[in-house]
Amino acid sequence: MASVDYGSLSDEQLVHTELGFEHVLVQARFRHYTNQLEDTASLKKLRRDIARCQTEARRREIEQGLGKNALRDLHRSSFEASAATDAGEGEAGGFLAGIVDKIKSDD
């Protein structure tokens, strides 16, 4: 994960970054459960990046007098999960497409 200055991001970018990290974390957990994840330390890094985003978002909410998760609720609808995938993962659904191909070839 690249070092990001979360304080310099806009509110929308911060929320989208957090949601992107969560999306990647779910994918990484699935790959971990299926023994396809090579770098298991990435799970811890992703959790910490999510926590950093949440901390910065909460600081901004308090500063603006907003309730908890107000920024997330405000900007969640404009988030697209497809933009959050890592460039190293290849085409969308790459490893799942491989599983589907294996299942189809068994028939």
VENLINSUL-V71642 format. One record per helix or strand. SS is the DSSP state (A for helix, B for strand). FROM is the first residue (numbers start at 0). TO is the last residue. If there is no record, write none. Layout:
{{SS/FROM/TO} {SS/FROM/TO}}
This chain:
{{A/5/7} {A/10/32} {A/40/63} {A/69/77} {A/80/83} {A/86/88} {A/93/105}}
